[in-house]
């Protein structure tokens, strides 16, 4: 297998162990709103478009689950046109569920939603190593990204719904938050695309495709297990 041509069995296991250990402290931070931001949101009354825009952008660029999924999405996308297409589908998906769930008051179980988000990371990593070819099954990548975007939007919605949002100015504030999420995604993607372009110009990229995506899958499985445990225990 390619992984064992890249590194020995033991070093590959060590690589995964280090990756998982590094990811553990981030699991609890995957979605959480800081206490300071939570206090602001619960105290605010009326329209506060710019503060909510800032909060949306901050949440996206510090949301490690979202970033891990985006990294998986663009890992093997070499054309900016393709990056723009998949990023747009993801943005459309999470905008629909974020806005709709909060405005109509639909509440999904946050543990289940975040577990699905973890699986979305696993899915992209598995797809990137051609795992579905062996299964002779593959969902259209565009449909998958849009569908998982819906799940990520519900994840965003559950975090806002945990706070006592004022109905005064809610629609405008929510639009500001969602726009901030999109701007945060654009900023994160810009950095990712640049880093991937630099990495692909080196000889280390192609040999690293397999272990890097296995590491991505491991992070997704950790997130899935963490959230599933939360659901079963609480």
N, C-alpha and C positions, 0 to 999 in steps of 0.2 A: 504494500500500500504506500501511497505517497507520503503519508505521515511518518512512516518508519524509514523512508529514504531521507527524510529531512533531518530526523533526530532519532536517537535511540529510544527504546521503549521507556526506560526509566526517566530520561530527560523530558519526554513528552508528558508523562504522568506528573512530573514536578511542575512543568509549565502549566498544566491544568489546575494543579493544586494551588499554585501561587495566584493564578487568575481568579479562582473561586474565593480564596482568602481575601484578596483585594476587593472583591465585589461585595462581600458580606456587610461591611459597614455602610455601603451605599443603598442597601435594600430598603431600609427604613426611610431613606431620603428620596426614594424614587419619585414620589408624588407630593410629599408633605408640604403644606404651607407653613412657613415659619411662624412662631408665636407672635412676633412683632407684626407681621403682615396680617395675621388672623385678627389681632386686636384692632388694626386699622379698618379691616373690612367690616367687622361687627359694629364698629362705632360710626361708620360713615352714613350720612343721610343725603339724599338727593344725588344729582349728577356729579360724578367725579371721573370724567373720561380718562384724563391723562394718568392719574394714579393707577387706575385699573389696567390701562395699557401697559404701564411699567410692570405691574404684577404679572400680567400674562407673559410678557417677554422673559421676565426673571424665572417664572415657573418652567418655561420651555427649556431655557439654556441650563437649568439646574436639574431637569427631570431626566435622570440617567436611563430610565426605561425607554423614554421617547428617543433619546439620543442613540441608544444601543440599536433600536429598531431602524432608525434612519441610517445608521452606519451599515447595517445589513442590507438595506434597500439599495444604497448607492455603491456598495462594495465592488460590484462588477459592471457598473454603468460607466462607460467611457465617454459618452457624448453628453454635452450640457443639455441638449434637447430632451434626452431621455431622463436626465435628473429632474428637469423642470416638469416633465409629464408626471412622473411618479410622486414628486413632492406636491404637485397640485392635487393629485388624487387623494393623497394622505391628508392634505389640508382640508379638502372638501369634506372628506369623511368625518374628521374630528370636529369641524365647524358645525356640521349638521346636528350631531348628537350633543355637543356641548350646549349650543344655543337652545335646541328643542327641549332637552331634559330639564334644564334649569328654568326655562320660561313656563313650561307646562307642569312642572313639579313632578316629573317622573324620576323615581329614585331606584337605581339599581344597587345590588349588593356590592359594596366597594371591594371586598375581598375577591369575589368571583370575577369582577371586571379586571382587577389588577392581575389576577392569575391568568386571564386570557391575554392580557398585555404581555406577560412573561412568555406565554406560548407563541405570541407573534414574533418575538425575538428568536425563539427556537426555530420557528418555521423558516424565517429568512436565512438563518445560518445553515439549516438543512438544505434549503433550496440552492444556496450558493455552492455547496459541495456536490451538487447533482444527486442528492439523496432520493429525490422523487423519481429519477430515471430508473433506479433499481426497483421501485415500487410500481413502475409503469402507470403512474398517476401524477398529474400536476395541474393545479388550479392556475388559471390565467393570472400571471403576476400582477397585472393591473387591477383585476378584481380583488386579489388577495390584499394588496396595499390599501385599496379603498375600504374593503371590509374591516381590516384591522384598524384603519383610521377611525371608523365608527366606534370601535372598542376604546381606542385611546381617547376619543372625545368624551365618552361616558366616564372614563377615568378622571378626566379633568372636571367633569360636572360633579362627580361624587365628592371631590375635595371642596368645591365651592359650596355644595349643599350641606356639608358638615358645619359650615359657618352660618350665622344668622344674618343672611343678606336682607337688607332693607328693600322693600318693594318700590320705594320712592327712587325713581331713576334707574331701576334695575335693568331695563332693556338697553339703555344707552351705556351703562357701566359694563354690561355683559358684552356688548359689541366692542367696547374698548379693550376688555380683557382678551377677547378672541383675536382682535387685530394685533394685540401685543404678542399673543402666542405665535401668530404667523410671522411677525417681525423677528421674534426669537428664533423660530425655525429657519428663517432666511439667513440670519446671522450664523447659526450653528452649521447650516449646510454650506455656507460660503467657506468657512474654515475647514470643514470636512473635505469638500471637493478639492481645495488647495492641497491639503495634506495627502489625500489619496493620489493626486496627480504627481506629487513629489515622490511618493512611495512607489508608484507604478514605474517611474523612470529608473528605478534601481533593480538590480538582479534579485533582490531578496523578496520581491512582491509575489511572483508566481509560486515559488516554493512555500510561501507563508499562507496561501489561500486556505488550505485545509486546516492547519492548526488554529489560525485566527478565527475561522468560522466555528470550529469546534469550541473554542473559548467563548465565542458569542452565544452559542447554544447552551453552554454550561451556565453562563450568567442568566439566560432566560429561564433555565430549569430551576436555578436557585430562587429567582423571583417568583416563579410559579409555586414552588414548594413552600416558600415563606408565606405567601398569601393564602394558599390552601390550608396551611396549618392555622393561620389566623381565623379562617372561616370555621374550621372544625372546633377550635378551642373557644371561640367567642360567639 
